[in-house]
């Protein structure tokens, strides 16, 4: 479907990449790093655990203030540059500027590591005493103590510096190559009686086309395209995972999962409880898959039928209709959620147009200097696209709540698990609104389909991606893997999770090629946090249904605080124990009721 959708406007941040304002900000970034380096060398590094607590506190407070200023500027510069790179991978100026920015970022990373190592050497007792003497340090106590605890997984300063510099031509370079290759891949495809050149994101979106023949042909065309570039992408994945393995070993990590769990601010007991509940829910989801296959007149679903629309499928949302629907239902939850989303639409914070050279999928990024967000989507008029917009605007609302509460960049450092809370909550608000308003059986079926399809992807497919990445890490430690081996691991992971809910002869072995989460050496296992987010938000939404409007202030406070406590401590505010299966089982039971309703229709 061709739907008119906007491009974002970044001019209130800087006029352009070659403007004097952008260049001045870049120069200031460099200057701030030089000042920080002098401060760390001449003052911080000379202090020890035996230094007077007040003097240590003053140093900690000043360091925190300096880092916050740097993170605010570097985060803005990074998002601004990426706004060009992500929407046009052929933009040579943006690519060169990104490379220049990354070179400077290496220095930031090295200084951050230097400070973290110093904090770690102070010891808990001296650190806690010093923190109490400084207002800035005290307001960042969680981050400082976390830094000290994680310092034991640092290599020497020289090794960490070398790793940061080498990452630009190692894992980071491989990640950029994957993004460039996948964003520039286009396929000639016959649609609506004429042959069109479709970028891969647009081709992938055809998996939700109402015509079964279009879905099948798009799936086949997609796989032919991946066949052409699979060796390049296999080299990228080998490079990324190889770097992560080496660094994890050097840093004394138990395994690749170890750092991911720490970054998620959770523990293995929580992950084990959640994964066990997810695994035991597979029969419930297979019941949904089998019923959907029956509705389509098939014995089993093929991969390309997973996203087939059900029920009333003739509804195409214009961008303006999507805007009105989202604003209306956001407003029923909280006036400031509607206000923030209205700003996003009116002030062009959203780039929703599908076009060649633009990256697939969707994301939200913060712009710290102006305290705004930007959302990338590939809007096609489907309800799934509306839901995706609501999801990404949820991320923007998360940022909004933190900014409104006056949180610093360090205080906003949210783990991946909790980063999905607001996004899935907003997605749920929109979907539940459709179900509440719908009276037509076909419309209810279509909405339940969208809800269950998303849940199945986040529980069943995410589990398959977890299994895939786990095996890739285990085998990559011994040798590089071929593209065919990646395909085999992916297919077996899908068979283990989808089971007889899908036709084993028609899976998606190339799932690993286009998911960008696999291609970041510093973000291993960026899959289970999505499941955490769905199930945590589902549980929170159930609490909201019971408490109503009085729930909202507590929820907004939670969003503002996600960078200042562990996942377990934040969940405890709502009486939730995430280390036990009951919470996860209860959230999945809510989804189970939706499956039952779907089957009954």
N, C-alpha and C positions, 0 to 999 in steps of 0.2 A: 504493500500500500504506500502511496506517495502522500505524505501528510506534511503540510507547511509547519515547520518548526524553527525556532530561533537559534541564533548563535549568541554566545555570551559577550558581554561588554566588560573589558578590563581597564578601560581608560581612566577610571577614577583611582586606580592603583598607580599606574604609570602610563604616560601617553603612548609609548611604544618601546620596543627593545633597544632602539638606537637613540632614544630621547635623552636629553641632558639629566632629567629627573631620575631615570633608571640608572644611568651611569654614575650619578652622584650617590645613589643608594648603594650601588655595588662597591664604590670606593669607600663609603662609610663602613660597610661590612668588613672590608679588608682592614680598615683602620681599627675597628673595634677588636678584631682578632689580634692585631699587633699589641694593642694596649693590654689585652687579657694575658697574652704571652709574657709581657713584662711583669705584670702583676703576679702571675703564678711563679715566675722565676725568682723575682726579687723579694717577694713577701711570703706567699703561701708555702712554697717548697722548703722554706727555712724553718717553718714552725713544726713542732712535734707534739706528741701527746703530753709532754711535760710542760708545754707552754701554758701560760696563764689562761684559764677558761674564757675570761672576758676578751682577751686578745684573739683567741681562737674563734670565738663567736663573731667578733667583728670581721675577721677574715672570711668566715663562712658566709656571713650576711652579704658582704661586698661581692663575693664570688657569685652568689645566687643572683644578685641584682645584675651583675655583668652578663651572666649567662642568659638571663631572661631577655635582656636587651638584644643580645645577639640572636637568640632563637626567634624573637619577634621579627627581626629584619630578615634573617636567613630563610625563615618559613615563608615570608611574603615573597621574597625574591624567587625562591624555589617554585612556589605555586604559580607565580606570574609566568616564569619561563615555561613551566610544564603546561600551562594553558595553551601555548602555541605548539609545543611538541606533540601533545596528545591529540590535537585537532588537525595537524598537518605535518606528517612525518617527513614531508619533502621541504619543509621550511629550513633552509640552510643556515640562516642567521640564528634561528632558535636552537638548532642543533649545536652550532658553535658556541653560543652563549651558555647552553646547558653544560657543555664540556668545561668551559672556563669556570662556571659556578661550582662544578663538582671538584675541580682542582682546589678551589678555596675551601670547600666543605671538608676536604681531607684534613686541612689544618684545624678546622673546628673540631673534627672528630678526635684528632690527636690531643688537643688541649682538654677536651672533655674527659678523655681517658686518663690524662695526666692528673687532673683534679680528682677523678674517681679513685685512682690509685692512692693518692695522698689521703683522702677521706678514709679509705679502707685501712690505712696504716695507723690512724689515730686510735682505733679501738673503740668499742661500744661505749665504755664508761666515759672516756674523755670527750667523745663526740656528743653524747647526750648532755653532759654538763655544759659544753660550749654552746650548744643549740639554744639552751634556755636563756642565755645572756643576750641574744640578738633577736630583734623582732622579725627581720627578714629570714633568718635561719629557722626560727621557731615556726613560722608560717609555711616553711618547706621541709619540716622535719621528716615527713614520710619519705620524700624523695631522697633526702640526704642519708637516712638510715638504709634505704633500699640500695642506694649507690654503694654504701660501705659493705653491705652484705654481698653484693654482686662483684665487688672488687676482687674477690678471691678467684674469680674466673678470668682474670686478665693475664695476658702474657706480659713480658717485660715491656717497658715503655718503647724501647727500640723496635721490638717485634710488632707491637700494636701499630706503631707508626708505619712500619714497612707494609703491614697487612692493609692498612687504610690506603696507602699510596698504590699498592699493587691491585687493589680491588677495582680501580678505574679501568685497568686493562684486563681484568679477570672476570669475576662474577658479574660485576656491574655492566661491563661491556657486553657480555653474553645476554644479559637481561634486555639491554637496549636493542640488540640485534633481533631478539625474538619479537619485540614490540614493532620494530621497523618492518620486518618481514611479514608479520601477520596483518599489519595495518595497510600495507601496500598491495596485498594480494587481492586480485579481482577476478571474477569469473563471468563469462558470457552465459546468460541464462534466459530461457524463454519464459516470459511471464505475461499474462493477459494478451496473448497472441503476438507479442513482439519480443525480439531478443534484446536484452539489456545487459550492460556491464555492471555487475553488482559487486560492491566491496564485500569481503567476507562477513562482517557483522550483519549486513543486510541479508545476505544469503542464509546465515544462521538463524536470523529472525523468522525466516519462512517455515521453520519447524512448527510454528503456531498458525500456519495458513489453513483455512477451512477445507481446502481441496487436498485430498489424500495423494493424488498424483503429483501435485506441486511439492508437497512435503517429501515424498520419496525421491523425486528428481533432485531436489535441493540437497538432500542428504548425500546422494550419490555424487553430485557435483562438488560438494564440500570435501568429501573424502578424496576425490581425484585431485583437488587442489592441495590437500595436505600431503598426498603422495609425492607431489613435486618438490615440496620443501622439507620433507620429514628428516632428511639427513642433516640439514642445516639446524633444524630445531632440536634434534637429538644431540648435536654437538653443544648447543647452548645449554641444554639441561644437564649434560654431563659436566660442563664447565662450572655451572652454578652449584650443583650438588657436591662436586669434587672440592671446590673451595670451602664450602660449609663444613665438610667432613674434616678437612685438615685443620681448620680454625677451631672447631669443637674439640678436637683431640688436644691441640696445643693449649687450649684454655682449661683443660681438665674437666670437660663436660662428660657426663655419663654416656650420652648419646645425642642425636640431633633433636630428639623430643625434649630433652632437658631444658635447653635454652628457650624453646617455644613455650613450655609450661611456665617458666619464670617470667617471660615477657607477658604472658596472659594473666599473671598474678594469681595463679591457682596452683593446686598441687596434684600429684598423681592420683590421690584418693578421689578427688573431685572428677578428674578426667575418667578414671576407671568406672565410677558410678554412672556418669553420663553416657559413656560408650556402651556399658552393659544394658542400660535402659533402651538406648537406640537400637542395639542389636536385637533385643527381644521384641521390638516393635515392628520388625520387618514383616511378619505375617499380616499384620494390620494393613500395612501399605500394599502388600501383594494382593490383598482383598480388593483394594481400590484399583490397582493396575488391571486385575482380571475383570472387574466389573466394567472398567473403561473399554477394555478389549471387546467385551461382549456388546457394548453399546455401538462399537465401530464395526460389529459383524465379524470379529476375528477371534481365533482361539487364544492368541497371545499378542501382546503389543510388540511392535517393532520399535527400535529406538526413535525413529522419526515420527512415531505416533504418540510418543510420551507427552508432547506438548500440543497435541491436536485439541482445538477448542471443542467444547461440548455445550449442549443446550442452545441458547439463543446466540448465534454466532454472527449475525448481521450487523451488530453494533460496532461502529467505528467512531472513536472519540476524536473530534478535532482537538487541536491543541488548546483552543479556548474552552472547549467543553471540559477537558481534563483539568484545566486551571480552576474553573468554577466549581467542579465537583470536589476537588481537593480542598479548596479554601472553605467551602461550606462545611465540610465534615471536620476539618481541622479546628474550625471555630467552635464547634460543639464540644470539643475536648478542652481547649484552652484558647482564650482570645489572643494571647501573645504568640501562640503557634500559628494561628491564621495570619497575624500581622507580619511575622517573619516570612512566611511563605508568600504572602502578597508582595513583599519587598523583592523576594527572589524572582517572581514572575515580572513585576513591573520594572525593576531596575536591571533586568537582563543578567541575572546571575546564572542562568541555565543555558547550556549549549546542547540542544536536543536534536539537531538536524543530522540525518544520516548522510555521510559523504565519503568519498575515497580519500585515503590518507589519514582518516580519523580512527582512533583506536576504538575497539569494540567494547561492549559492556557498559557499565555506568560506575561513577564514583563521585564523591564529594570531597572537596579540599578547602581548608580554611585559609583566609587571607588576614593574618594577624594585625597588620598595621591599620587596616580600615575596619577591623572587627566584622568581617563578612565571610561568606562562603561562596564557592562556585560549584555547580553541579554539571557533570557531563552525563548525557544519556543518548540513546539512539532510538528516538521516538518513532513508532510506526502506527499509532492509532488504536492498538489493541488495548484491552483492559490490563494486560500484563505490563504494557508500557506505562499506563496510568499508575499502576501499583509500584512500578520501579521509580517513577518520579516521586511518589509519596515516600518511598524508602529512602531515597537520597536526600530529600528535604528533611527527613528525620535526623540524618547526620548533621545537616545544617542547623537544626533546632538544638541538637546537642551542643554544638559550638556556641550558639546563641545564648543558651542557659549559662554556659561557663563564662562568656564575655560579660553577660549581664550581672553575674555574681562577682565580677572583678577578679576572676582567676588569672594567674600569670600563665605563661607558656609552660613552665615546668609543672605547675599544678594541673594543667590540662593534659598532661601526658597519659592518655587513657590506654589501657590494655586492649588488645584486639577483641577479647571476649565481651567486654562491656561497651566497646565501640559500636556493636550491632544492636544494642538495646533500644535506643531511640528510633533507629531506622525501621526495625521490625514492628515496634509499637505503632508507628505512623502508618505502616503498610497494613497492619491489622485494623486500625481505625477506619481506613478507607474500605477495606473488604467487608468488615462487619456492617458498615453503613449500607452497602449494597444489599447485603442479606436482610437487613432490618427493613429496608424499603421495598424489596422485591415481593411481588404477589404472584407473578407469572412463574409457573413451574420451570420453564426453560431458562428463565433469567436466574432463578435460584440455582439451578444445576450448573449454569455457566460460571457463576460466582464461586460456588463450592469447588468447582473444577480448578479455578485459578488458585484458590486457597490451598487445596490439597496438592496440586501440582508443585507449588512453591515449597510446601512442607516436605513433600517427598524428595525434592531436590536437596533440601537442607539437612534432612535426616539420612535418607538412603544414599543419595549420590555423594554427599559430603563424606559419609562413612567409606564409600568406595575410594574416594580421593585420599582419605587418610590411609587406607590399606595400601594404595598405590605408592604414596610417598614413603611410607614406612619400608616397603620392600625395596624401593629404588635406593634409599639410603643404605640399607643393609648390603645390597649387591654392588652399589657403586664404590663401596669401601674396598672391594676386591679388584674391580676392573670397570672400565667404561662399558656402557650398555649400548647396543645398536637400537635403531629406531624400531625394528621388529620386536626386540625384547621389551621396549617400553610399551608397544602395542599389546603384547602378550600379558604383561603385568596389569595393564589397564582393563583388558577384557576379563581376566580372572577376578579382579577386584569387583567388577560390575556383576559378574555371575554370583559372587559370594554375597552380595547385598541385595540385588534385585531378584535373584533366584528364579523361580518359575513365573515371576510376574512379568518378565520380558522374554522375548524370543532370543535364545542364545545365539542364533545365527545372524542376528541383526542388532549388534550392540554398537557403541561408539568408541572404538579403540584409539581414536585420535584425540580424545578429550584432553590429553596432556599437552597438545601442541599449542592451544590457544588460551589456556587459563594462565594469566600473568602471575598468579600467586606462586606458581612453581619456580619462577625465574628470578627470585630475589634471594641472594645468599644470606641476607640478614633476617629473612622472614620465613623460616621453615615452618611447615605444617600450618599454613594459613588456610585451614579448612575447618577443624573442629571449633574454632571460635564462632563460626557462623551457626553451628548447631547450638552452641551455648546461648548465643544471642536470641535465636528463635524460641528455644524452650524457656529461657529466662524471661523474655518479653511476654510469652504466652502466659506464664505464671503471674506476671505482674498485671497483665490485662484482666485476668480473672479476679485479681484483688481490686482492680479499678471498677469492675462491674459490681462488686459488692459494696465498695466504699463510695463510689461516685465522685463528685467534685472535690471532696476532702482529700482524696488520694493525690490530686494533681500537685499541690505544693511540695509534698514529700517526694514525689517523682522528679520534679524539677530540681530539687535539692540533690537528689541522687545523681542526676545528669551533670550537675555542676561539680560534683565531688568524685567523679570516676577516676580522676588522676591522683587521688589522695588516700586511697585505702585498697586493701586486697579485695578480690571478688567476693570472698566469703564474708568479710566484714560488712561490705556494702549490702549484700543479700540479707544479712542478719537484721538490718534495719526494718525489713518487712517480715521478719519471722521466718525467713527461708534458710534451710540448712542444705547447701549445695553439695556437701560431702556425702550425703545419704541419697539413696536411690529414690526415696519417696517423692521428693520434689520433681525429679525428672520424669518418673512414672506418671505422676499426676498431670504434668504438662502434656505428656504424650496421650494421656487418656482424653484430654480435651480435644486433641486432633482426632482421636479414635471415634468420638461422638460425631464429628463431621463426616468421617468415612461412613459411618452407619447411616447418617442422613442422606448422603450421596447415593448409597446403594438402594435405599428405600424409595428414592424418587423414580 
